[in-house]
Amino acid sequence: MENMTALKCDFCNGSLIMDDSREFATCEYCGTKYMKSTIQQKIQEIRGSVTVQGEVSIKQADFSIRAGVLEKYNGSSTNVVIPDGVSHIADKAFEGCYGLKRVVIPNGVVKIGVDAFRECTSLVSINIPNSLKEIGNSAFEKCESLKSIEIPQGVKAIGHTVFSGCSGLTSVSVPDSITEIGYGAFMDCSELTEFNMPPNVTSIGELAFSGCTKLAQINIPSTVKEIGNSAFGGCTGLITVTIQNGLKCIGQSVFSGCSSLKNVLIPDSVTEIGWGSFGYCTGLESINIPEGVTTIGECAFMNCTSLRSIYIPNSVTKVGLSPDNASFKDCKNLDKVSMTMLTTKFNVICGAFWGTPYRAKMLKLLKRCQHCGGEFIGHFSKKCTQCGKPKDY
């Protein structure tokens, strides 16, 4: 009988097993696939020009690996160790592996693709190597059993919705190399109690931490130049926010619905407080608006029912004035407002504070209509010149 030489995988040196279609072979260890033409070339190198034929043993591989890329996991194990030699985990490689509980990723892997582990709902732990440089969007989205994650030094961005819906996530270790936190990165991580913002972050995306209902405090470093809309919206357990000097604008609805928020320190660098930034922060008791702020957007402090007093600096030139979008609309206990130049602008008193005791008090003092701020006419039965309603005080 002719001596046979086993064909070996280029990546792990495992034996190649021919598929029954005779169109490709698979490494029995790492799962790398080789096309028929490649197999023939390997055989030719050993014993001359031949064609592949005859009976060959068959084995179903758990991994589909090509040129170092783990394209798909085909197994059903609860604990998986990814073979050495893999450098990339492809998009959707483990998506929807509902029974998967633990994964070990070997050193040498530099990229985890988009949706790679999305909806692995039983995944409890994953070991990420120091070699990793990139995590794709939604890589771990809806991994609701994942308890903790440690991102290695060298990763520069946490992309869109990477950990969104990881409702069991309690601990996240983030390296100093992170400069960007993407859209919805930690959205609805409802068990996350603490997040140490990396010192080099420049951008926090829209909805990044929205719905993190147990997050208690946040410190935004001076490197942050942009906070996306609703970044911390609905963080109902958030008590303290510290914003370091450097941020220019607090965007739309950034802290909207943070009902436990009591105090916010706004730095001197801020020039704009956007639409609904602190709307429905019903526990907010005090807030400083520094000199330099020029705009307080519509609904900025809407329904901050615990707010009793506020100082508006001379630099403010624009506030929300309409009945539906007043900057301080329905702040039911706001009765003390300190203003400088704006004090002389009646439209601000009438328009920015709809639904507040301060507005009612000032209109009465100025002998104006409580409904629209108009003037009264008549000697005995006074009526408003604008809305026609009778004087009721």
Summary of the structure (lengths in Angstrom):
residues: 393
radius of gyration: 31.0
end to end distance: 113.6
largest distance: 124.3
contacts: 1346
relative contact order: 0.05
helix: 8%
strand: 22%
